[in-house]
Amino acid sequence: MHLYDAPAVFVLVGAALYVVLGGADFGAALWQLLAGGGERGERLREHAHRSMAPVWEANHVWLIFILTITWTAYPVAFGSIASTLAVPLFIAAVGIIFRGATYALRSAEPTGRQRRLIDTGFSISSIIAPFALGAAIGAIAARRVPVGNAAGALFSSWLNPIAVLVGVLAVAFGGYLAAVYLAADAVRSGDRDLEDAFRARALIAGVIAGGVAAAGLIVLASDAHHLYRRLVEGPGLPALLLSVVAGVATLWLVWARRFREARWCAALAVAAVIAGWGLAQQPLILPRLTLARAAAGHDTLVAVIVVVLGGAIILLPSLALLFRLALTGRLDDSQDASSRVPSATERALGSPGGLFARAAAACLIAGFGLLTIADAAWAHAVGVTCLFGFVITGYVAIAPHRIAGDSRPAPPDQRWAP
C-alpha cells in the first residue's frame, strides 16, 4: 500500500457509510411516497418520519467527507469530475436542499393539503438526489469523465445505460435498506401491523435491488467490459460474492423476522457492492489517470491522513453517542446510572487516561513519524496501520458511554446504526 492509496480508502469507506446510512434515509422517504392513503398510509409515513428524524442531517457528513478528501488529495480528478458532472451534482444538491427545506416545513405540523404537498415534495427530492449521485458514480465507472476542465459531455456523460442503471440501483438500495431498518423499528415499538408492512416491503425491495444489480452486470459486460472483467474475474470478485451471499441471507432473515441480524446483512450487502466497484476501478480514477498521478504532494497526503484519523477519534464516538441517545429514545431516560457496578469488561478497558489512551498516543506518534520521515513503501504501510490503530484504541479509551457519563451497555437493537 502506498501513501497515495490511503485517501482513496477513506473515500471508499465514506461512500459505503453514506450509502448504508444516508441511503437508508433517502429510502425511507421513498416508502413515505408509496405509503398510500387513509389512516394506515399516514401511520406508515409517521413511522418513517420518526425513524429518520434524529439522524438524517448527521448522515450527510459522509458526503461532505467524501468531497473534501477527494478535493484535497486528488485535486485534478476532483476538478474533472465536478466540471463534467456539474449537472447531476447540481441536481443532487438541489434535491438535498429541498429535502431539508420540506423537512423543516413538516416540523411546523401543517395539516390537510399542505401536509400532503410537503410530504410529496420531500419524497420526490429524496428520490432525485440519490439517483443523480448514483448516475455520477456510473459515469465515472463507465469512463465517461475524461481528465480536464469540463472535458466530457455535459449530458451524455451521465445519461447513458450504465450511469442511469447505477442511479436506479442507488434508489433501490436505499429503499431496500430503509425497509429492513423500519421493520426492525416497528418490532421495537411493538406494532405488528407496521412490522408486517415493512417486512413485505423489505422482501420486495430486496428482490428488486438484486435484479437491478444483476442487470447492471449485463450492461457492464456490453458497455464497460474492462470494469466487468475486473469485477467478475479480478480483484472485485470477492466483494461481489460477499454481496450476493449477504443479500440472500438478508432475505432469509427478514422472512424469519430476525430483523436485528437482517439489518447487518443488508448493510454488508450494499457496502460490498461499493467495495467491489472500488477494487475493480483501481488503480485508475479516470481514463489514463491513476491514483499515483492524481495524488497531491507528499506533505498534503500526510496532512490528510493525520487529520482524518485524528478527527475520527472525535467524530466516531460523537456519532455513536447520537445514535445511542437519540435513536434509541434514551434522551428522555432520567434513570440514574451511577449506582450500577461496572462489569469486568468495562473495568478492563480502563479510564481515558489508562492503557488504551497510552496505546493511542504511541500509535499516533509512530504513524506520524513513519509517514513523515521514512520514504519506503513498507514504512508508509506500517504508518497508516499505526494511525488506524490510533483511531481504534483512542475510540475505546473515550467510548461513547463514557462521554455520556453512562456506563450502561447500549441496547441490543439500535435503529439506524446497522
C-alpha positions as a Markdown table, in Angstrom:
| # | Residue | x | y | z |
|---|---|---|---|---|
| 1 | Met | 0.0 | 0.0 | 0.0 |
| 2 | His | 1.4 | 3.4 | -1.0 |
| 3 | Leu | 0.7 | 6.7 | 0.7 |
| 4 | Tyr | -1.5 | 7.9 | -2.1 |
| 5 | Asp | -3.8 | 4.9 | -1.6 |
| 6 | Ala | -4.8 | 5.9 | 1.9 |
| 7 | Pro | -7.1 | 8.8 | 0.9 |
| 8 | Ala | -8.8 | 6.5 | -1.7 |
| 9 | Val | -9.5 | 4.0 | 1.1 |
| 10 | Phe | -11.0 | 6.8 | 3.2 |
| 11 | Val | -13.2 | 7.9 | 0.3 |
| 12 | Leu | -14.4 | 4.3 | -0.3 |
| 13 | Val | -15.2 | 3.9 | 3.4 |
| 14 | Gly | -17.1 | 7.2 | 3.4 |
| 15 | Ala | -19.0 | 6.2 | 0.3 |
| 16 | Ala | -20.1 | 2.9 | 1.9 |
| 17 | Leu | -21.2 | 4.7 | 5.1 |
| 18 | Tyr | -23.1 | 7.3 | 3.1 |
| 19 | Val | -24.9 | 4.7 | 1.1 |
| 20 | Val | -25.7 | 2.5 | 4.1 |
| 21 | Leu | -26.8 | 5.3 | 6.4 |
| 22 | Gly | -27.8 | 8.3 | 4.2 |
| 23 | Gly | -29.1 | 6.0 | 1.5 |
| 24 | Ala | -31.5 | 4.5 | 4.1 |
| 25 | Asp | -32.8 | 7.9 | 4.9 |
| 26 | Phe | -33.5 | 8.6 | 1.3 |
| 27 | Gly | -35.2 | 5.2 | 1.0 |
| 28 | Ala | -37.5 | 5.9 | 4.0 |
| 29 | Ala | -38.8 | 8.9 | 2.0 |
| 30 | Leu | -39.5 | 6.5 | -0.9 |
| 31 | Trp | -41.8 | 4.4 | 1.4 |
| 32 | Gln | -43.5 | 7.6 | 2.5 |
| 33 | Leu | -44.3 | 8.4 | -1.1 |
| 34 | Leu | -45.6 | 4.9 | -1.6 |
| 35 | Ala | -47.4 | 4.6 | 1.7 |
| 36 | Gly | -50.9 | 5.1 | 0.2 |
| 37 | Gly | -53.8 | 7.0 | 1.6 |
| 38 | Gly | -56.0 | 6.6 | 4.6 |
| 39 | Glu | -55.1 | 6.1 | 8.2 |
| 40 | Arg | -52.8 | 3.2 | 7.5 |
| 41 | Gly | -50.8 | 5.2 | 5.0 |
| 42 | Glu | -50.4 | 8.1 | 7.5 |
| 43 | Arg | -49.2 | 5.6 | 10.1 |
| 44 | Leu | -46.5 | 4.3 | 7.7 |
| 45 | Arg | -45.4 | 7.9 | 6.9 |
| 46 | Glu | -45.2 | 8.9 | 10.5 |
| 47 | His | -43.2 | 5.8 | 11.4 |
| 48 | Ala | -40.7 | 6.5 | 8.6 |
| 49 | His | -40.5 | 10.2 | 9.6 |
| 50 | Arg | -39.9 | 9.5 | 13.3 |
| 51 | Ser | -37.2 | 6.9 | 12.5 |
| 52 | Met | -35.2 | 9.2 | 10.3 |
| 53 | Ala | -35.8 | 12.4 | 12.2 |
| 54 | Pro | -32.8 | 12.4 | 14.6 |
| 55 | Val | -30.0 | 11.4 | 12.2 |
| 56 | Trp | -30.9 | 12.5 | 8.6 |
| 57 | Glu | -28.7 | 15.6 | 8.9 |
| 58 | Ala | -25.8 | 13.8 | 10.6 |
| 59 | Asn | -25.7 | 11.1 | 7.9 |
| 60 | His | -24.8 | 13.8 | 5.3 |
| 61 | Val | -21.5 | 14.3 | 7.0 |
| 62 | Trp | -20.2 | 11.4 | 4.9 |
| 63 | Leu | -21.0 | 13.2 | 1.7 |
| 64 | Ile | -19.1 | 16.2 | 2.9 |
| 65 | Phe | -16.2 | 14.0 | 4.0 |
| 66 | Ile | -16.0 | 12.3 | 0.5 |
| 67 | Leu | -16.0 | 15.6 | -1.3 |
| 68 | Thr | -13.4 | 17.2 | 1.0 |
| 69 | Ile | -11.0 | 14.3 | 0.9 |
| 70 | Thr | -11.3 | 13.9 | -2.9 |
| 71 | Trp | -10.8 | 17.7 | -3.4 |
| 72 | Thr | -7.7 | 17.8 | -1.2 |
| 73 | Ala | -6.0 | 14.5 | -2.0 |
| 74 | Tyr | -6.8 | 14.2 | -5.7 |
| 75 | Pro | -7.4 | 17.8 | -7.0 |
| 76 | Val | -7.1 | 17.0 | -10.7 |
| 77 | Ala | -9.6 | 14.2 | -10.5 |
| 78 | Phe | -12.0 | 16.3 | -8.4 |
| 79 | Gly | -11.9 | 19.2 | -10.9 |
| 80 | Ser | -12.5 | 16.9 | -13.8 |
| 81 | Ile | -15.4 | 15.2 | -12.1 |
| 82 | Ala | -17.0 | 18.3 | -10.8 |
| 83 | Ser | -16.9 | 20.1 | -14.1 |
| 84 | Thr | -18.0 | 17.3 | -16.4 |
| 85 | Leu | -20.7 | 16.1 | -14.0 |
| 86 | Ala | -21.8 | 19.5 | -12.9 |
| 87 | Val | -25.4 | 18.8 | -13.9 |
| 88 | Pro | -26.1 | 15.6 | -11.9 |
| 89 | Leu | -24.1 | 17.0 | -8.9 |
| 90 | Phe | -26.2 | 20.2 | -9.1 |
| 91 | Ile | -29.4 | 18.2 | -9.3 |
| 92 | Ala | -28.3 | 16.1 | -6.2 |
| 93 | Ala | -27.5 | 19.3 | -4.3 |
| 94 | Val | -30.9 | 20.8 | -5.1 |
| 95 | Gly | -32.6 | 17.6 | -4.1 |
| 96 | Ile | -30.8 | 17.6 | -0.7 |
| 97 | Ile | -31.6 | 21.3 | -0.1 |
| 98 | Phe | -35.3 | 20.8 | -1.0 |
| 99 | Arg | -35.3 | 17.7 | 1.2 |
| 100 | Gly | -34.1 | 19.7 | 4.2 |
| 101 | Ala | -36.5 | 22.6 | 3.5 |
| 102 | Thr | -39.5 | 20.3 | 3.3 |
| 103 | Tyr | -38.4 | 18.5 | 6.4 |
| 104 | Ala | -38.3 | 21.8 | 8.3 |
| 105 | Leu | -41.7 | 22.8 | 6.9 |
| 106 | Arg | -43.1 | 19.5 | 8.1 |
| 107 | Ser | -41.8 | 20.1 | 11.6 |
| 108 | Ala | -44.3 | 23.1 | 11.7 |
| 109 | Glu | -47.1 | 20.5 | 11.8 |
| 110 | Pro | -49.1 | 21.6 | 8.7 |
| 111 | Thr | -52.5 | 20.0 | 8.1 |
| 112 | Gly | -54.5 | 18.7 | 5.2 |
| 113 | Arg | -53.5 | 19.6 | 1.7 |
| 114 | Gln | -50.3 | 21.5 | 2.8 |
| 115 | Arg | -49.0 | 18.4 | 4.6 |
| 116 | Arg | -49.6 | 16.2 | 1.6 |
| 117 | Leu | -47.8 | 18.6 | -0.7 |
| 118 | Ile | -44.8 | 18.8 | 1.7 |
| 119 | Asp | -44.6 | 15.0 | 2.0 |
| 120 | Thr | -44.8 | 14.6 | -1.7 |
| 121 | Gly | -42.0 | 17.2 | -2.3 |
| 122 | Phe | -39.9 | 15.6 | 0.4 |
| 123 | Ser | -40.2 | 12.2 | -1.1 |
| 124 | Ile | -39.6 | 13.3 | -4.7 |
| 125 | Ser | -36.5 | 15.2 | -3.7 |
| 126 | Ser | -35.3 | 12.2 | -1.7 |
| 127 | Ile | -35.5 | 10.1 | -4.9 |
| 128 | Ile | -33.9 | 12.6 | -7.2 |
| 129 | Ala | -30.8 | 13.2 | -5.0 |
| 130 | Pro | -29.6 | 9.5 | -4.8 |
| 131 | Phe | -30.4 | 8.9 | -8.5 |
| 132 | Ala | -28.3 | 11.9 | -9.5 |
| 133 | Leu | -25.4 | 10.9 | -7.2 |
| 134 | Gly | -25.6 | 7.3 | -8.5 |
| 135 | Ala | -25.6 | 8.5 | -12.1 |
| 136 | Ala | -22.5 | 10.5 | -11.4 |
| 137 | Ile | -20.8 | 7.3 | -10.0 |
| 138 | Gly | -22.0 | 5.4 | -13.0 |
| 139 | Ala | -20.4 | 8.0 | -15.3 |
| 140 | Ile | -17.1 | 7.6 | -13.6 |
| 141 | Ala | -17.3 | 3.8 | -13.7 |
| 142 | Ala | -18.1 | 3.9 | -17.4 |
| 143 | Arg | -15.1 | 6.1 | -18.0 |
| 144 | Arg | -17.2 | 8.9 | -19.4 |
| 145 | Val | -15.3 | 11.6 | -17.4 |
| 146 | Pro | -12.0 | 12.5 | -19.1 |
| 147 | Val | -9.3 | 14.4 | -17.4 |
| 148 | Gly | -9.6 | 18.2 | -17.8 |
| 149 | Asn | -11.8 | 21.1 | -17.0 |
| 150 | Ala | -15.3 | 20.2 | -18.5 |
| 151 | Ala | -13.6 | 17.9 | -21.0 |
| 152 | Gly | -16.5 | 15.5 | -21.1 |
| 153 | Ala | -20.0 | 15.8 | -22.5 |
| 154 | Leu | -22.3 | 17.7 | -20.2 |
| 155 | Phe | -25.3 | 15.4 | -20.5 |
| 156 | Ser | -24.3 | 12.2 | -22.3 |
| 157 | Ser | -21.6 | 11.5 | -19.7 |
| 158 | Trp | -24.3 | 10.6 | -17.2 |
| 159 | Leu | -27.3 | 10.0 | -19.4 |
| 160 | Asn | -26.2 | 6.6 | -20.7 |
| 161 | Pro | -27.2 | 3.0 | -19.8 |
| 162 | Ile | -24.6 | 2.4 | -17.2 |
| 163 | Ala | -25.0 | 5.7 | -15.4 |
| 164 | Val | -28.8 | 5.5 | -15.4 |
| 165 | Leu | -28.8 | 2.0 | -14.1 |
| 166 | Val | -26.4 | 2.9 | -11.3 |
| 167 | Gly | -28.8 | 5.8 | -10.4 |
| 168 | Val | -31.7 | 3.4 | -10.3 |
| 169 | Leu | -29.6 | 1.0 | -8.2 |
| 170 | Ala | -28.9 | 3.7 | -5.7 |
| 171 | Val | -32.6 | 4.4 | -5.3 |
| 172 | Ala | -33.3 | 0.6 | -5.0 |
| 173 | Phe | -30.6 | 0.1 | -2.4 |
| 174 | Gly | -32.0 | 3.0 | -0.3 |
| 175 | Gly | -35.5 | 1.5 | -0.4 |
| 176 | Tyr | -34.1 | -1.9 | 0.5 |
| 177 | Leu | -32.1 | -0.7 | 3.5 |
| 178 | Ala | -34.8 | 1.5 | 4.8 |
| 179 | Ala | -37.5 | -1.2 | 4.7 |
| 180 | Val | -35.2 | -3.5 | 6.7 |
| 181 | Tyr | -34.4 | -0.9 | 9.2 |
| 182 | Leu | -38.0 | 0.3 | 9.5 |
| 183 | Ala | -39.2 | -3.2 | 10.1 |
| 184 | Ala | -36.8 | -3.5 | 13.0 |
| 185 | Asp | -38.0 | -0.2 | 14.4 |
| 186 | Ala | -41.6 | -1.5 | 14.2 |
| 187 | Val | -40.6 | -4.5 | 16.3 |
| 188 | Arg | -39.0 | -2.2 | 18.8 |
| 189 | Ser | -42.3 | -0.2 | 19.1 |
| 190 | Gly | -44.3 | -3.4 | 19.3 |
| 191 | Asp | -46.5 | -2.5 | 16.3 |
| 192 | Arg | -47.1 | -5.8 | 14.5 |
| 193 | Asp | -49.1 | -4.1 | 11.6 |
| 194 | Leu | -46.1 | -1.8 | 10.8 |
| 195 | Glu | -43.7 | -4.8 | 11.2 |
| 196 | Asp | -45.7 | -6.8 | 8.6 |
| 197 | Ala | -46.0 | -3.8 | 6.2 |
| 198 | Phe | -42.2 | -3.1 | 6.2 |
| 199 | Arg | -41.3 | -6.8 | 6.2 |
| 200 | Ala | -43.2 | -7.2 | 3.0 |
| 201 | Arg | -41.6 | -4.1 | 1.5 |
| 202 | Ala | -38.1 | -5.3 | 2.6 |
| 203 | Leu | -38.6 | -8.6 | 0.8 |
| 204 | Ile | -39.9 | -6.9 | -2.4 |
| 205 | Ala | -37.2 | -4.3 | -2.4 |
| 206 | Gly | -34.5 | -6.9 | -1.8 |
| 207 | Val | -35.6 | -8.8 | -4.8 |
| 208 | Ile | -35.8 | -5.7 | -6.9 |
| 209 | Ala | -32.4 | -4.4 | -5.8 |
| 210 | Gly | -30.9 | -7.8 | -6.6 |
| 211 | Gly | -32.5 | -7.8 | -10.0 |
| 212 | Val | -31.2 | -4.3 | -10.8 |
| 213 | Ala | -27.7 | -5.3 | -9.7 |
| 214 | Ala | -27.8 | -8.4 | -11.9 |
| 215 | Ala | -29.0 | -6.3 | -14.8 |
| 216 | Gly | -26.1 | -3.9 | -14.1 |
| 217 | Leu | -23.6 | -6.8 | -14.7 |
| 218 | Ile | -25.2 | -7.4 | -18.1 |
| 219 | Val | -24.9 | -3.8 | -19.0 |
| 220 | Leu | -21.3 | -3.6 | -17.8 |
| 221 | Ala | -20.4 | -6.7 | -19.9 |
| 222 | Ser | -21.5 | -4.8 | -23.0 |
| 223 | Asp | -20.7 | -1.2 | -22.3 |
| 224 | Ala | -17.8 | -1.3 | -19.8 |
| 225 | His | -16.1 | -4.6 | -20.4 |
| 226 | His | -12.9 | -3.5 | -18.7 |
| 227 | Leu | -14.8 | -2.9 | -15.4 |
| 228 | Tyr | -16.9 | -6.1 | -15.8 |
| 229 | Arg | -13.8 | -8.3 | -16.2 |
| 230 | Arg | -12.1 | -6.8 | -13.1 |
| 231 | Leu | -15.4 | -7.3 | -11.2 |
| 232 | Val | -16.2 | -10.9 | -12.1 |
| 233 | Glu | -12.6 | -12.2 | -12.6 |
| 234 | Gly | -10.3 | -9.8 | -10.9 |
| 235 | Pro | -9.9 | -8.0 | -7.5 |
| 236 | Gly | -13.6 | -7.1 | -7.3 |
| 237 | Leu | -14.8 | -10.8 | -7.3 |
| 238 | Pro | -14.6 | -11.4 | -3.5 |
| 239 | Ala | -16.7 | -8.3 | -2.8 |
| 240 | Leu | -19.2 | -9.3 | -5.4 |
| 241 | Leu | -19.6 | -12.8 | -4.0 |
| 242 | Leu | -19.9 | -11.4 | -0.5 |
| 243 | Ser | -22.6 | -9.1 | -1.6 |
| 244 | Val | -24.6 | -11.9 | -3.2 |
| 245 | Val | -24.3 | -14.1 | 0.0 |
| 246 | Ala | -25.2 | -11.2 | 2.3 |
| 247 | Gly | -28.2 | -10.2 | 0.1 |
| 248 | Val | -29.6 | -13.8 | 0.1 |
| 249 | Ala | -29.0 | -14.1 | 3.8 |
| 250 | Thr | -30.9 | -10.8 | 4.4 |
| 251 | Leu | -33.9 | -12.0 | 2.6 |
| 252 | Trp | -33.9 | -15.2 | 4.6 |
| 253 | Leu | -33.5 | -13.3 | 7.9 |
| 254 | Val | -36.3 | -10.9 | 7.0 |
| 255 | Trp | -38.6 | -13.8 | 6.1 |
| 256 | Ala | -37.7 | -15.4 | 9.5 |
| 257 | Arg | -38.4 | -12.0 | 11.2 |
| 258 | Arg | -34.9 | -11.8 | 12.5 |
| 259 | Phe | -34.6 | -8.1 | 11.8 |
| 260 | Arg | -31.6 | -7.3 | 14.1 |
| 261 | Glu | -29.4 | -9.7 | 12.1 |
| 262 | Ala | -31.0 | -8.7 | 8.8 |
| 263 | Arg | -30.0 | -5.1 | 9.1 |
| 264 | Trp | -26.4 | -6.0 | 9.5 |
| 265 | Cys | -26.5 | -8.3 | 6.5 |
| 266 | Ala | -28.3 | -5.7 | 4.4 |
| 267 | Ala | -25.7 | -3.1 | 5.2 |
| 268 | Leu | -22.9 | -5.6 | 4.4 |
| 269 | Ala | -24.5 | -6.5 | 1.1 |
| 270 | Val | -24.7 | -2.9 | 0.0 |
| 271 | Ala | -21.2 | -1.9 | 1.3 |
| 272 | Ala | -19.7 | -4.9 | -0.5 |
| 273 | Val | -21.1 | -3.5 | -3.8 |
| 274 | Ile | -19.3 | -0.2 | -3.1 |
| 275 | Ala | -16.1 | -2.1 | -2.2 |
| 276 | Gly | -16.3 | -4.2 | -5.3 |
| 277 | Trp | -16.6 | -1.2 | -7.5 |
| 278 | Gly | -13.6 | 0.5 | -5.8 |
| 279 | Leu | -11.5 | -2.6 | -6.2 |
| 280 | Ala | -12.4 | -3.1 | -9.8 |
| 281 | Gln | -11.9 | 0.6 | -10.6 |
| 282 | Gln | -8.4 | 0.9 | -9.1 |
| 283 | Pro | -5.7 | 1.9 | -9.9 |
| 284 | Leu | -7.5 | 4.3 | -12.3 |
| 285 | Ile | -9.7 | 7.1 | -11.1 |
| 286 | Leu | -10.4 | 8.5 | -14.6 |
| 287 | Pro | -9.3 | 7.3 | -18.0 |
| 288 | Arg | -5.4 | 7.3 | -18.1 |
| 289 | Leu | -5.3 | 8.9 | -14.6 |
| 290 | Thr | -4.0 | 6.6 | -11.9 |
| 291 | Leu | -4.1 | 7.3 | -8.2 |
| 292 | Ala | -0.4 | 7.9 | -8.2 |
| 293 | Arg | -0.7 | 10.6 | -10.9 |
| 294 | Ala | -3.8 | 12.2 | -9.5 |
| 295 | Ala | -2.5 | 12.4 | -5.9 |
| 296 | Ala | -1.4 | 15.7 | -4.3 |
| 297 | Gly | 2.1 | 16.2 | -2.9 |
| 298 | His | 3.6 | 14.1 | -0.1 |
| 299 | Asp | 3.1 | 16.7 | 2.6 |
| 300 | Thr | -0.6 | 17.2 | 1.6 |
| 301 | Leu | -1.3 | 13.5 | 1.7 |
| 302 | Val | 0.4 | 13.1 | 5.1 |
| 303 | Ala | -1.7 | 16.0 | 6.5 |
| 304 | Val | -4.9 | 14.5 | 5.1 |
| 305 | Ile | -4.2 | 11.1 | 6.6 |
| 306 | Val | -3.3 | 12.5 | 10.0 |
| 307 | Val | -6.2 | 14.9 | 10.1 |
| 308 | Val | -8.7 | 12.3 | 9.1 |
| 309 | Leu | -7.6 | 9.6 | 11.5 |
| 310 | Gly | -7.1 | 12.2 | 14.3 |
| 311 | Gly | -10.6 | 13.6 | 13.6 |
| 312 | Ala | -12.1 | 10.2 | 13.7 |
| 313 | Ile | -11.3 | 9.9 | 17.4 |
| 314 | Ile | -13.8 | 12.8 | 17.9 |
| 315 | Leu | -16.3 | 12.1 | 15.1 |
| 316 | Leu | -16.9 | 8.3 | 15.6 |
| 317 | Pro | -17.7 | 8.5 | 19.4 |
| 318 | Ser | -19.9 | 11.5 | 18.7 |
| 319 | Leu | -21.9 | 9.8 | 16.0 |
| 320 | Ala | -22.1 | 6.6 | 18.2 |
| 321 | Leu | -23.4 | 8.7 | 21.0 |
| 322 | Leu | -26.0 | 10.4 | 18.8 |
| 323 | Phe | -27.3 | 7.0 | 17.5 |
| 324 | Arg | -27.4 | 5.6 | 21.0 |
| 325 | Leu | -29.2 | 8.5 | 22.7 |
| 326 | Ala | -31.5 | 9.9 | 20.0 |
| 327 | Leu | -32.3 | 6.8 | 18.0 |
| 328 | Thr | -33.0 | 4.5 | 21.0 |
| 329 | Gly | -35.1 | 7.1 | 22.8 |
| 330 | Arg | -32.8 | 7.4 | 25.7 |
| 331 | Leu | -32.6 | 11.2 | 25.7 |
| 332 | Asp | -35.6 | 11.1 | 28.0 |
| 333 | Asp | -34.2 | 8.4 | 30.2 |
| 334 | Ser | -33.7 | 10.0 | 33.6 |
| 335 | Gln | -32.7 | 6.8 | 35.4 |
| 336 | Asp | -29.6 | 7.2 | 37.5 |
| 337 | Ala | -26.8 | 5.0 | 36.1 |
| 338 | Ser | -24.3 | 5.8 | 38.7 |
| 339 | Ser | -25.4 | 3.1 | 41.1 |
| 340 | Arg | -24.6 | 0.3 | 38.6 |
| 341 | Val | -21.4 | -1.6 | 39.3 |
| 342 | Pro | -19.2 | -1.7 | 36.2 |
| 343 | Ser | -18.7 | -5.0 | 34.5 |
| 344 | Ala | -15.4 | -6.8 | 34.3 |
| 345 | Thr | -15.0 | -5.8 | 30.7 |
| 346 | Glu | -15.6 | -2.2 | 31.5 |
| 347 | Arg | -13.1 | -2.3 | 34.3 |
| 348 | Ala | -10.6 | -3.9 | 31.9 |
| 349 | Leu | -11.0 | -1.1 | 29.5 |
| 350 | Gly | -9.8 | 1.4 | 32.0 |
| 351 | Ser | -10.3 | 5.2 | 32.0 |
| 352 | Pro | -9.4 | 7.6 | 29.2 |
| 353 | Gly | -6.0 | 8.1 | 30.9 |
| 354 | Gly | -5.4 | 4.3 | 31.0 |
| 355 | Leu | -3.8 | 1.7 | 28.9 |
| 356 | Phe | -5.8 | 2.4 | 25.7 |
| 357 | Ala | -5.1 | 6.1 | 25.8 |
| 358 | Arg | -1.4 | 5.5 | 26.1 |
| 359 | Ala | -1.6 | 2.9 | 23.3 |
| 360 | Ala | -3.4 | 5.5 | 21.1 |
| 361 | Ala | -0.7 | 8.1 | 21.8 |
| 362 | Ala | 2.0 | 5.6 | 20.8 |
| 363 | Cys | 0.2 | 4.7 | 17.6 |
| 364 | Leu | -0.2 | 8.3 | 16.7 |
| 365 | Ile | 3.5 | 9.1 | 17.2 |
| 366 | Ala | 4.7 | 6.0 | 15.4 |
| 367 | Gly | 2.3 | 6.5 | 12.5 |
| 368 | Phe | 3.1 | 10.2 | 12.1 |
| 369 | Gly | 6.8 | 9.6 | 12.3 |
| 370 | Leu | 6.8 | 6.8 | 9.7 |
| 371 | Leu | 4.7 | 8.8 | 7.2 |
| 372 | Thr | 6.8 | 12.0 | 7.5 |
| 373 | Ile | 10.3 | 10.7 | 8.0 |
| 374 | Ala | 10.5 | 7.4 | 6.1 |
| 375 | Asp | 10.3 | 7.2 | 2.3 |
| 376 | Ala | 9.9 | 3.4 | 1.8 |
| 377 | Ala | 6.5 | 2.0 | 0.8 |
| 378 | Trp | 6.6 | -0.6 | 3.6 |
| 379 | Ala | 7.1 | 2.2 | 6.2 |
| 380 | His | 4.2 | 4.1 | 4.8 |
| 381 | Ala | 2.0 | 1.0 | 5.1 |
| 382 | Val | 3.1 | 0.4 | 8.7 |
| 383 | Gly | 2.5 | 4.1 | 9.4 |
| 384 | Val | -1.1 | 4.0 | 8.1 |
| 385 | Thr | -1.7 | 0.9 | 10.1 |
| 386 | Cys | -0.5 | 2.6 | 13.2 |
| 387 | Leu | -2.8 | 5.5 | 12.6 |
| 388 | Phe | -5.7 | 3.1 | 12.2 |
| 389 | Gly | -4.6 | 1.6 | 15.5 |
| 390 | Phe | -4.7 | 5.1 | 16.9 |
| 391 | Val | -8.3 | 5.5 | 15.9 |
| 392 | Ile | -9.4 | 2.1 | 17.3 |
| 393 | Thr | -7.5 | 2.4 | 20.7 |
| 394 | Gly | -8.5 | 6.0 | 21.1 |
| 395 | Tyr | -12.1 | 5.2 | 20.4 |
| 396 | Val | -12.0 | 2.5 | 23.1 |
| 397 | Ala | -10.3 | 4.9 | 25.5 |
| 398 | Ile | -13.1 | 7.5 | 25.2 |
| 399 | Ala | -16.0 | 5.2 | 24.4 |
| 400 | Pro | -19.4 | 6.8 | 23.8 |
| 401 | His | -20.9 | 5.7 | 27.1 |
| 402 | Arg | -18.0 | 7.4 | 29.0 |
| 403 | Ile | -18.6 | 10.6 | 27.1 |
| 404 | Ala | -22.3 | 10.4 | 28.1 |
| 405 | Gly | -21.4 | 9.7 | 31.7 |
| 406 | Asp | -23.3 | 6.5 | 31.4 |
| 407 | Ser | -21.7 | 3.1 | 32.0 |
| 408 | Arg | -24.7 | 1.0 | 30.9 |
| 409 | Pro | -24.3 | -1.2 | 27.8 |
| 410 | Ala | -26.0 | 0.1 | 24.7 |
| 411 | Pro | -29.4 | -1.5 | 23.9 |
| 412 | Pro | -29.1 | -4.5 | 21.6 |
| 413 | Asp | -31.1 | -3.0 | 18.8 |
| 414 | Gln | -30.2 | 0.5 | 17.6 |
| 415 | Arg | -32.3 | 1.9 | 14.9 |
| 416 | Trp | -30.2 | 3.3 | 12.2 |
| 417 | Ala | -26.7 | 2.1 | 13.2 |
| 418 | Pro | -26.5 | -1.2 | 11.3 |
